[in-house]
Amino acid sequence: MNHDEVKNSVQETYRSLLAAYDHVPRYGQRLMIAEIVNSLKPLFDETEARSPIVTIEAGTGTGKTLAYIVSIIPIAKALKLKVIISTATVALQEQIIIKDLPDILKGSDLDFSYALAKGRARYLCLSKLDLMLKSDESRNALSDLYGEETVEFEGAPIYEQMSEALISGNWDGDRDSWSTNLDNSVWSSVTIDSGQCVGPKCTHFRDCCFFQARDGLDQVDCVVSNHDLVLSDLALGGGAILPPPEDCIYVFDEAHHLPIKSNKHFAYSTRIKSAIEWLERSEKLTETVRADEGFDVGTGAQVSKVVFSLKRDLDYIWPLLLKYVEGPSVGSSFNESPYVFELGMVPDELRDLSQNLAILFKRFSDALCSYVDAVKENLEPSKPRSVQDQAELWFPLLNSIKLRADASYELWKGFSTKDKLDVAPKARWLSAVDGATFADIEMSISPVSAADDLTDKLWSKCKAAILTSATLSDLGAFSMLKMRGGTPPDGKYLSIPSPFDFANVGVLEIPRLRCEPSNTELHSEIISKAIPKLISGPGGALMLFQSRRQMEDVILKMSSDWRGKILCQDDFQKSQLLAFHRKQVDEGKCSLIFGLASFAEGIDLPGNYCKHVLIAKIPFSVPNDPIESTLSKWIELNGSNPFMTLSVPDATFRLLQASGRLLRNEADAGRITIFDERLVTKRYGKLMLDALPPYKRELFLRSFSVV
């Protein structure tokens, strides 16, 4: 099919779905479909080398999920490409798999197959299950190797049930499809990560639950995944878990999460004293393996020598790091805030020691290669079964040690390397950690922007990518996404407004407080006095805070009668809290949720479940965040105002997300109250206010005070 034929097919599919479900065409949805189809036209031109990267901000109520599925799948099928739909939350992932994709198949002639991709940790490892079903000696060996608390044998019948379910074909090894909820301690004993997996050399490889599921992904047209799994695949070079990027059109729904998640994937950290303990355990294991006559490793002395040097240098660096994290006075405890190296620049003494440690960790990793290779040799089918079993026991931890050594090398190399002057520096910082048995110091390094990593590993390799979310812009532009996510300046950018009649169904109120949020005590007191006056009668409301301390203070200042109506996020699991909230509202009661940033997005409370959203203050980033402070300094160094370039757009983005909790469908109505006068009195506040949807405004029409 050529592009015009695909275009006609998309239009026909859309009309069929509207007729099948008696839906009215939505302008925003049609606009999104047209933009995607037209933007991906270059894919039909074999001479076009650049990958189309399309960013579409589509307000709540647009129907963006249907729009991108209907438009992308016909294009991908015509070009024999895979579609990867990636989300940030399980809730959206489940909605797409359970509802959206089946509805589209049922209501149209569009023919495609799909599957849900999950990480390795969601699948049972047959090798570990085998060990759990063997003798006490095998289980004890497993505990020693993995450092786990294995389940007492009285509880082991669960593993026999798993084995029977697998043999009978009633279970596929997926944790989520087991008939009952599995405790983490039970599950962790029978699952592994990629570093512990033997892969094709495993005696159970043909029946492996994970690889069978992975092979199934190659057979379907559309794979539903999540951002973390996509990034894990890209970190492995692409094509290791999911289909290769070169053969895929990606859709990143909830795309605003992607840059932050990318930074976490390409960040490194280590704890000094914990690392010393880990090195000691690792040395003991290598000595045990070396003593086994079945494994010819030959470099045991070298491992011991390198470990000795590593422990010596880590001991030596401790007092140097201690100077940065100690409290302000002699004998005081550690600083609560991390110590951030300005612009990521590390002092010469620390950089020199880091260079030595990087060299040593590289030697340690190289020495471990001989152990891993020796174990791999004994995994060959030609070896006796007893030798293979022993190798399968050794390999997971040995390879995990090597991977941790590699990560440690990257961290110390990062602390020993100076950043290039023309690119954003890496954030480098130290944090004091009060452990259960001893205090420790954690060293961390992270990109401040995901632009380079995503450009190198994703945008430049994929066939095409669509980024979408209800909120992607800031102050009417996409500057933050471009800076943090590296989306190309010449890419396609479109903002589709929500179909909601904001001015007639929503009211935005900013009351007069005569109090700056920085005066936390007075600000909290005013909020506690205002809430009973703002919320009356049955129904649901959501109160969002920037800090846990203020949330707790406001609760304590409320009357006992009102405290009984408040559901605090610290008191429940999220799903339990939302279920209890809905139950209270359904019973005609007043229910007020107190939440932090995690409740400012991904919460769907339509109708009476949320008639009022209250926001404590403008959601500026925490000032001592190492990544944000490093990026801010770099922006300032380059002649820009970091507050207006970074802080205000970032806070505007969060404010848009928080206010978006009010209207979830076209039948909703309600109010938003923000307890922050700066939105009216400050120049930047007015810019933020104008970036919000056009609600009816009530600015300073009433006042609240402690009197």
N, C-alpha and C positions, 0 to 999 in steps of 0.2 A: 504493500500500500504506500502511496505517496502522501505528502503532507495534506493535500486537499481532501483526499479520501479519508484520512484519519480525522480531519477536522469535521467532516460530515458525519462520521461515525460517532464522534463525541457528542455532537448536537442531537443526534437521534437517541443516543443513550440517555441524555439528560431529559429530553422530552418524555421518554418512556417512564423514567423514574417519577417525574412530576405527575403523570397520569396514573401510575400504579398506586401512588400513596396520596393522591388528591392534594398535592402541594401546589402552592402559588409560586410562580417564578420569583426569585429574589434578585434584585438588581446587583447587589454586591457579589452574590454567588456566580451570576452570569459573567460579571466583569472579571472575577478571579479565574474562571475557566478559560475565558478568552485570552487573558494575559499569559497563562501557563502554556496554552497551545501555541500561541504566536511566538513566545519567547524560546520555545524548544524547536522551532522550525529549523534553525541551523544544524540540528542533529541529522537532518535528512540530506545535508550537503556534505559529501565525503571530503571535500577540500577544506571545510571549516575545521580548524585545529582547536579553537578555544572552547572550553566547556561553558555552557550557559549557567550562570548562577543567578537565581531569581529570588528576590526577597519580597514577600507580600504580607503586610500587616492587615489583618482582617478582623474588624471589631466583632465582639460577641453578638451572635445572632446571624452572622453571615452564612453559616453552613459550609465552613471551609473544608471540613473532612470530606464531604461528598464532592466538593469542587475539585480537590486535587486527585482523588481516586478516579473520578470519571474522566478527567483530562489526561492523566499521566499513564494509566495502564494501557489504553489503546496505543499510545505512542511507543511505549516500551515493547509491547507485543509486536508491533509492526517492524521495529528495529532489532528484535531478538535480544532485548536487554532485560535486566532484572529491576524491579522496583523495591527499594528499601524504605519503609516508613518507620521513622524513629521518633519516639516520644520521650519526654522527661519523667512522666509519672505512670505508675501502674494503672491508675484509674482510666486514663485516656487510652492506654494500650489495650485494656480489657474492653473498652467501649468499641474500639475499632474492630477487634477480633470477634467479639460476641454479637455486636449489633450492626455496625456500619457496613462491613464487608458482606455479611450474609444478606442484608437488606438490599444492597446494590445488585448482587447476583440474582436474588429472587425477583426484583422489580424491573429487570432489564434483560436484554439479550447479550450483555457483556459477559464473555466467558473467560474466566481466569481462575487460577488456583492460588492459595495463600497458606502461609504457615507462620507460627510464632517462634521467633528465635530467642533462646535463653542462654545464659552463661553456664559454664561447666558446673558451677557449684549447685545448680538446681537439679543435677542428675546424679544418681547413685553410681558409685564406682564398684564394679563387680569384684575387682581384686580386693578392695577393702572389706566388702561384704563377705568374701570368702575367708578372709582373716578373722573376722568377727565370729564366724561359725566354726572356726577351728578350736584348737586346744587353748587352755589358759596361757601357755607359753607364747603362742602366737599373738594373743591379745595383749599380753604384757609387752611383747616386742613392739607391737603397734603403738602402745602408749608411750614407750620410751622414744621411739622414732619421731612421732608427731607431736610429742609434748602435750598430749590430750588426756583428759579424764575420760577413759572409755566407760561405757555403761556397765554397771554391775551385771553379772551373768544372769541374775534373777530376772533382769529386764530384757535379756537377749531374745526371748521368743518373738519380739518385733522383727528381728532380723530373719528368723525362720519364716515368718509370715511374708516378708518381702521376697525371700527366695522362692517361696511357693507361688506367689503372685506373678513373679517374673516367668517362672517355668510354665505356668498355666496360660500365660499370655494375657492375664487380667490386669497387668500393670506394665508401664513402659519405662519405669525407673525415674520418672519425673516427680520431684517432690510435690509439686502442685496438684498432681492427679492422684496422690495417695488418699485413701478413703477417710483418714482422720488427720488431725493436726499433729505434726511431728515436732517434738521438742528439739531445740537446736543442739543439745548435747547428744541426742540420739542420732540426728542427721549428720553432724560433723564427723562422726566416727565412720561414716560410709560414703563420704564425698571428698573430692580433692580439688586443687586448683591446677592451672596449666603447668606450673613448674614441677608438680609432683607426678604428672601423667606420663606414662611410658610411651603412650601412643601405639603405633602399629606393632611394636615389639611385645606388647602385653599379651599374655596368653588368652585374655578375654576380649581381645580387640574386635573380633568378628561380631560379638554380641554386645559390644559396648553401647550403653544407653545414649551417651552423649554423641558419639560419632554416628550412630544410626540417625539421631535427630539432625545432626549436622549434614549428613548426606541427603536427607530429605529436603533441605533448603535449596539444593541444586536443581530439584525437580519442579519447584513451584515458580509462578510468575511474580508473586509479591511476598516479601518477607517483612513481617512486623517485628521491630526490635526496639531497643532503647538507646539513648545517647551513650551511656556507659559502655554497652557492648560494642557499639560502632567504634568508639574511641579505643577500646581494648584491641579490636581487630586492626585498626589503623596503626596502633603502636607496635603490633606484630608484623607490620608491613602490608596489611590488607590481604584479604582472601584466606586468612587462617581460620576464621570463625564464620564469617559471612562471605558471600560471593565477592570476587575482586572488584575494587572501586571502578576500574576501567570498564566493567560490564554493567554498571549500575546507574540508575537515576535515583538519587536520594531525595526523600521528603523529610525535612526536620520540622515536625510540629513541636510547639512549645520551644521554638528555636532560641529564645532568649537565654535558655539554660546552657546552651552549647559552649560558649567561651569559658564560663566558669568551670564546667566539668572538664573541659580540655586542659585547663591550667592544672587541675588536680591530677590528671593522668600523667602529666609530664613534670610533676614536682617530685622532690626527693627530701627525705628527712631521716635522721638517725638520733638515737639517744646514747650518750657516751658510755655510761656505766652499764646500761643494758647491752650495748654492743660488746663490751668486754666479757660479760657473762655468756653471751651468744658465741663468741670466739672460743671460750673455754669448752663449751658443750660441743662445738663443731670439731675441735681438736680431738676430743675424746672419741667422737664418732669415727673420724678418719683413722685413728689408731686401731679401733675395733675392726674396721674394714680391712686395713692393711694386714692385720694379724690373721685374717681369714685366708687360708692357702688357696682358695679358689679364685682369688682376685689379685692379679698382678698389677699393682699400682706403681710401685717403685719410687715414689717421691715423698714418702712419709716424713723423712727428715726435713725436707724443704718446707712442708706444710707447718711443722712444728716451729721451724726457724722464723717463718713469716708471721705466724700467729704471735710468737714471742715479741717480735718487733712491733706488730700492730698494737698489742696490749701496752707495751712500753710507751709508744707515742700517744696513745689515747690517754694514758695516765698523765703524760707530760702536758697535754693540751688542756686538761681539766682546769688547773688554776688560772690559766689565761682566760678561758671562757667564763669562769666564775666571777671575774672582775666586772663583766658586763651585766650579769643578771643578779648580783647581790643587791640587797636593799640599800637605801641611802646612808644608813648609819652602821657603825661597827656592831656586829652581833645580830643585826636585824635579819629578817627572813628574806627570801627571794622577792624580787619585784614581781607584781602580778602581771604587769604588761610586758610583752616581748621586747627585746632589744633589737631594733631594726638598724642595719647598717645603711647609712644614708646613701642613696643612689646605688645601693648594692655593693658599695666599695668596701673591701675588707682590708684591715691594716696589714702591712707587710709581714709582720711576725706571724700572724694567723694564716696568711696566704702561703708562706713558706712551709709551715707545718702541715697545712692542708695538701700541699703538693707532695710532700713525703708520704702522707697517708694514702693519697691517690695512687702513687706508685706501688705501695705495699699491697693495697687491695687488688690492684691489677695482677700482681704476682700471686696473691692468694687465689684469685679466680683462675688464673692459668694453671696453678698447681692442682686445683680441684678438677680441672678438665680430665686429668689422667684417671682420677677416681671414677668420674662419670662415664668415661669411655670404657674403663675396665668392667664396670657394671653392665653397660650396654652390650658388651661382647657376650656376657653370660645370659643375656636375654634372648639370644638366637635360638631358634627351634631345635638346632642340632645339639644343644646342651642338654644334659640330664634334667629332668623335671625339678628335682630338688635344688639344683643350681639355679634354674630359672626362678623358682619361688624365692630363693634367698636374694637374688638380684632385684626382683620386684619389691622386696622389702627394703633394700638399701637405696634404690634409685630415687624414690620421691624426696627423701630428706637431703640426700647429697645434692640433687639438682636444685632444691630449694635453697640450700646454703650457697650454692654457686650464684643463683639469681640474686640473692641478698648481697653477696659480695660484689656483683656487678652494679647493683643499685648504689651501694656504698661508694664504689669507685666513681660513679657519676656525681654523687653529692660532693665528695672531696675534690674532684676535678673542677666542679662548679665553683667551689670556694677558693680554688687556687688560680682561677682564670679571670682575667680582666675582660669586661664586656666591651664590645665595639662601641665607639662614640656615636655612631650614626643610627643606632637602634636602641629601643627601650631596654634598659638594664634588667637583669633578673633581680628579684627581691631575695635578700638573704637576711635571716634573722635567727635569734636565739630565744628559747623559752625555758623557763624553769618549770620542772615537773615534780610535784610531790607524789611520789609513788607509794605503794602500800608498804614496801620494805625499805626503800631508800630514796633520797632525793636525786634527781637526775637533771641533765641539761639536754634539751633537744635542739639540734641544728636543722634548719630548713632552707630550701632554695626552691623558687618557683618562678615561672614566667609571669610577668605582670600583664601580658597580653597574649591571647591565644592566636594572634594574627599569623605569626610565622609558622607555627606548628600546623594550623588548619590549612594554610595556603600550601605548605609543602606536602602534607599527607592526605589532604582531602580535595580542596578546590582545584588543584592542578592535576589531580589524577582521575576524579570521577567523571562520568560521561556528562552528568548534569546534576544540579541540586536546586531544590526549592526549599526556602526557609519561610516558615509562617508562624504566626502567633497572633493573639489579640493585641499584644503590646510589643512592638519592636522599635518604634521610633522614640525620640526624645526631643521635646521642644519643636516638634514638627519636622524633624530630620532624622536620618539614620546614622548620625556621626558616631555614636557610641558603639553600634554594631560593627561599623567599619573598623574602628580603632581596636576594639576588643576581639572581634571575630575574624578580621582580615577579609571580609567580603570585598570583592574588587570594586574600585571606584566606578568603573564603567559597566558594572552589573546592572540588572534591571531592579528597580525599586518602586513599589507601589503601596499606597496606603488606602485601604477601602474602609470607609466609615461604617459604623454599626447602623443597622436599620432602626434602632430605637429612637423614639421621639423624646429625647432627653429633657427638653425644656418643659414638657407638659407632664412627664411622669417622675421626674427626679428633682429634688431640691438640694442644693449645696449650701450649707450654712457655716459661716465662720463667726462665732460669737466674740464679743468684746470681753477680754479677760484682764487686761492691764497687767499682764504677767508674761515674762519670757520663759520658754520651756527650760532654759538653763537653770532657772530657779526651781529645781525639781520638787522640793518640799511643797512650795506654794502651788505649783502647777498641778501636782497630784491631788492636793486638797481641793482645788477648784474643780477638777474633773470628777472627784467623788461627790461633790455637792451638785454638779450639773446633771449627772446621769439620771437620778430619780425624776428630775424635771423634764428631761428630754424623752424618756421612755415611759410610756404609761399604757396600761391595758395589756391584753394577751398578744402573743406574737414573738418573733425572734429578732435578735439584734447581734451585731458583731462589733466588739471593741478591740482595736489593734494598737499594740504598744511597740516601741522601739527597744525597750530594755525590760528585762525580767524584773529588775529591782523596782521600777516604777509600777509595773503590773501588780506586784505583790503589795506595794505601798497603798495603791488605790483600793485593793480588796480589803486591806486592814482598816481603811478609813471609812468604808461603807458600813451602813447599819446592818445588824444581824439579819433583819428581814430581807434586805437586798442581797446579802451574801448568799442567801439560800436560792436566789435566782441565777447566780453566776456559775457558769461552767468554765473553770480555768484549764488551759491546755496542759498544765503541769500535773493535773490530778487524774487524767485519763489518757488512754491511747487515742489517737486522732479519730479512728473509726468508731470507737466506743462513744467518744464525746459527741460526735455528729449524730449518731443514732439516738443517744439520750436527748440531745437538743431537739431533734425532730419529734420524738415522743412527747416531750413537754409541750411543744407547740400544738401538736395534734390534740392534746388533752385540753387545749384552751388556756394554757398557762403562759406566763412571761418567761422567756429564757434568753439570757445574755451570755454570749461566748467571749471570754477574755483570751486573746491569743497574741503571738509574736509574729515575726516575718513569715513563717511557714504557713500562717493562716491568711496571708494577704494574697495568695494565689492558689489555684487548684481547688478552691472550696466552692461547691455548687449548692447554694441554698436559695432556691427560687421561691417566689410567692411570700407567704407569711413566715417562712423559715428565716428570712432576713429582710425586714422592712426598714432597718436603720443601720448604717455603717458609721462607726465613730472612730476617728483616728487621732491618736494622742498628739502627734507632731509630725512635721515634715520628716520623712524617712531618710535623712542623710546617713552615709556610711559611717561606721565606727572610725573615729579619727586615728586610732593607733593600729589599724589593720595593716600588717606589713606590706601586702601587695598594693593596697590603695595608696599608702603613704609613699611608697617608692615610685609608683606611677605619677603621683601628684608632683613629687620633686622633679621628676624628669620633664614633665610638661612645663613646669616653671622654668627649668634650666633652658628650655627651648623658646622662651619668651612669651609663653601664653599664661593666662590666669587659670590656675588649676581649679579654683572654686567654680568659675563660670564654664570652664571647658569640661570638667570632670564631675565635680560634686553636684552641681545644679541639674545637669542632664540626667545623671544617675538617680538622684532623688525624685525627679519628675517621673522617670520611668516607674519607680516603685510606687509613687503616689497614684499613677494611672492604674497600676495593678490592684492596689488596695481599694480604690474607689470602684473598680470593676466588679467587686463582690456584690454590689447592690442589685443591678439589673441583669438577670440571667436569661430572661425571655421577654417577648414583646408584651406580655400581660403584667409584668412586674411594675411596681412603683414604690417609691420610698424616699428616704432622706440620707444625706451624708453630712456629718458634722466633723469639722477638723478644729482641734483645740490649739491653733497656732496662728497668732495674729500676723506673723511675718509674711503670710501669703497676701496680706493686704497692705502692710506698711513698708515692705522692702521691695526694691525694684525687681530683684530676682524672683520674689514671691509672686509678683504680678505676671511674670513670664510663665511661671509654673501653673498659675491659675488659668491662664489663657490656653495652656496646652491640654487641660482637662476637657472632657465632653461638655457641650453647652447646656448644662443643667441650669435651672432657674436659680439665681444666686440671692442669698440673704446674708449680706455682709454687715456685721456690727449692728444688726437690728435688735439684738438683745444682749444683755451682759450677764456674766456669772462672776461671783466672788465668793470668798469664804464666809462672808457675813450672812 
